[in-house]
Amino acid sequence: MQKQKGMSFLGLLVFLFVLAEVVLLGMKLGPHYLNDYVVKKVLDEMAQELISDPKSQRQIRRDFLSKLSMNNLEFLSEKDIKITEQNNQKILDITYEVRESIISNIDANLTFNHQIKF
């Protein structure tokens, strides 16, 4: 009598279901991580600018949101941008959350936080 080799049809269906869920998660959450990458890139550019050319808090917020707008990122607002001063150094803190519906009533809540000192 030979042993059975390979996967059963039910095992194959379970595998395909899990694979489909992983692909779905990637398609739903991937764009948010790409947007966060752009936010981080803009923030790094701002850090270089602010070291050489200090600006007021209002101008920093306006410039940051303007640069995001040029990259088609409109989801951040002024309330997500905090500028504080600590030990004679300014800190620009960007904290925001994104909620993405995965399936029916299952949501993913992504929190992003970036900080630069200048």
Secondary structure, 3 states (H helix, E strand, C coil): CCCCCCCCHHHHHHHHHHHHHHHHHHHHHHHHHHHHHHHHHHHHHHHHHHHHCCCCHHHHHHHHHHHHHHCCCCCCCHHHEEEEEECCEEEEEEEEEEEEEEECCEEEEEEEEEEEEC
